[in-house]
């Protein structure tokens, strides 16, 4: 996996994952195999009995013998029909249950992804894997998989029947399939890589379209329409080329296969005629072998079609299963610092930033040798002009990113090495970007603490000043939010996010413009309420409104990616440095903008 891309599982990993899925529902899979085998065996009776009829009629048997054999053929056909229907039903049930496991596993892995990994990869790739790729895997498990299994068993039984009639005829039938074998190997060597490249190109298209749509106003404001259109055209052209390559593979593969279907039957008829003329085999045996190979075309055609689908779905499954490799790779490229996160337990809540440097992809250093210690229970405000590195520092403190150099530790443990569950209980970053999930108010709040009682939910809402508007909703905590329900504005969404923080009850809370969408009065009330609720907790605030810095125990001033001042509000104002200038500017009515 290159930096910025989600990984793709290798062939061995895909095989192991497939075996795990089969073992998870082993009895059902065994039942599917048994039913298909029984259906295939029942289907062998027809050609064999027809050959027997020919031989017996030639030997002088009458209509009665033909009628008895015909009744047996009819009975076997009915049995095959019923067994095949039962086998398909069992196969579809197995496929649906397995697909449910794949979907649940994908959701679990997606939720466990480090935020930095998702940001670097882009949501387009993740969205494509969770929609198109999972749907392709589902089609295989529900339709292609059971059909392939049925036809594989039928093909094996049919070839076995030909060998049972006469081994020499069986050998000729198999040798006549050589062109199919050659073109299949040619196709399989190229198909997986082709489909993986096509999937990656489609993901890039989804990412570009999504990003352009989300930033439509920005694109229009800065006149970037032509540039974004050019990027989209380039991505679409790449997607078209990849798609045409897989179409080319299919256009070679299927015509060769269609022509090759005739060869086994022709070979058996020619050789069978020679052998019959010499008295080596009966006419009925030749007819039965030819019919078996004629029937063999059906399952063989279905197998090859499903094999083509398996290449596409195999590539999709490799992309879906690739998420399993993210935690391991993230641990070596940013989520950990050489130690397994699950074994690390912070000794206390002290946060130490030592010699930290950080640079984003394709960019210069944003942080340049930052040293900072935050005591447990301390309220620290981080201020500075735009581009000073405040937001980047907050991401490192929250364990979203790991420093390029230096260390960020909590209780002596690298923050970025903590397992996600422990990290969420240790440090929580709250920004001005919040999401309201589809569901009730209660559902949205219990994401942070599933076992929270209604009383605890109301207390959390009251702590952030949101209990008033929630009580006015028709259903209170049971009111549906989002499409078809109550539409929250930016301020209400932010208050819900802050209420979730109260319920999560972390040891350290990092507020990066967390109240930016609130009006000044509400923001001040919310910050004071949070301060009261989180008393005894460590609070690090990336401050835009400097009254936050005024209320803090200490103020850290960032300039040009470095920590230039650190002290109390009064001491820094008296010192007359950068913070004093910011304070005077803010009191003059023009607060500096704040972003990365």
Secondary structure, 3 states (H helix, E strand, C coil): CCCCCCCCCCHHHHHHHHHHHHHHCHHHHHHHHHHHHHHHHHHCHHHHHHHHHHHHHHCCCCHHHHHHHHHHHHHHHHHHHHHHHHHHHHHHHHHHHHHHHHHHHHHHHHHCCCHHHHHHHCHHHHHHHHHHHHHHHHHHHHHHHHHHHHHHHHHHHHHHHHHHHCHHHHHHHHHCCHHHHHHHHHHHHHHHHHHHHHHHHHHHHHHHHHHHHHCHHHHHHCCCHHHHHHHHHHHHHHHHHHHHHHHHHHHHHHHHHHHHHHHHHHHHHHHHHHHHHCCCCCHHHHHHHHHHHHHHHHHHHHHHHHHHHHHHHHHHHHHHHHHHHHHHHHHHHCCCCCCCHHHCCCCCCCEEEEEEEEECCCCCEEEEEEEEEECCCCEEEEEECCCCCHHHHHHHHCCCCCCCEEEEEECCEEHHHCCHHHHHHHEEEEECCCCCCCEEHHHHHHCCCCCCCHHHHHHHHHHCCCHHHHHCCCCHHHCEECCCCECCCHHHHHHHHHHHHHHHCCCEEEEECCCCCCCHHHHHHHHHHHHHHCCCCEEEEECCCCHHHHHCCEEEEEECCEEEEEECHHHHHHHCCHHHHHHHHHHCCCCCCCCC
